[in-house]
């Protein structure tokens, strides 16, 4: 894709109802044949040529493609906009919507203006949907096309999509005869898990600092906000008096760093009393190793070290869907709040000995280094890395 084109988020309040002129001409189609036998159905899809160009346009449909249609309640869209004389013209877009019950991400719309085609823009837009699926831990990206839209089918195949199914009567009762059968295609993200026996958990060496920061950047990029600052945090933690290198670890597979966990001293304060406990973060896993148990391995080994070192509890700010699997519970169970007296589902703790947290209570104070991350400093530091594009996603907290 040319650098002059930038993919941006299309806010729902501005672009809702925008009609997408889905127009294409084709001489090819996939002939769908369904034959019923006594104990089986025989299905064949074969590419054929009609010899006569056929054009499909929005005018022939009662329900043209539009952005943010009401039945896609959680839709999110990105696109390329051309601004001229105060006007904004949409030149390309992709819209997605999660199918929560099946943990799949649906590409509900994908359109590129005719003057921008064959410039890699479709690929760039699809890459956004794939990134969203990875960030949200979806098992597949799915979409719908038609048996007569062979150019689209070919594009999706080049993007790694496979045939997932078809509907022979989606648009009418004569879709097969009309050569316009709904085709469902899927891009599957969950691959075979890698073996944990290859993983070694150990301390980080100084020569590995930059590689560790690169892993952290890739793991957190665009996850909770456009871009991230966790790689800068790791860089600054090492110079902090609160940092605990004796507990912090990396996970390696051969020469590859695949996971990171960083520990610091923190403390609880209850009246005049004060107690030193632990905080960890970031904890992350390289994207290609996520879902393989690396994060759990890092947690098990380092928490065991923390117990041996005499610590009685650890408190974190983390994902409520993940850490309870490892015994973490909301801090209000221990009578503990943040320094400003608040609680949330993401504010969790784990007792390393009975009563290690609940027997003290009070307010939790985070080391200053976690807050000493300015946007200007982060931009300067991130420029040292080959970082992807910053992008807004619906899963982000900020």
ABEGO torsion letter per residue (X at the ends): XBAABBBBBBBAAAABGBBBBBBBBBABBBBBBBBBBAABBBBBBBBBBAGBBBBBBAAABABBBBBGBAABAABBBBBBBBBBGGBBBBABBBBBBBBAAAGBBBBABBBBBAAABGAGAAAAAAAAAAAAAAAAGBABBBBBBBAABAAAAAAAAAAGBBBAEBBAAAABAAAAAAGBBBBBBBBBABBBBBBAAABBBBBBBAAAAAAAAAAAAAAABGAABBEBAAAAAAAAAAABAABBAAABBBBBBEABBABBBBBBBBBBBBEABBBBBBBBOBBBBBAAABGAGAAAAAAAAAAAAAAAAGBABBBBBBBAAAAAAAGBBBAAAAGBBBAAGBBBAABBBBBABBGAAAAAEEBBBBBAAAABBBAAAAAAAAAABBBBBBBBBAABAX
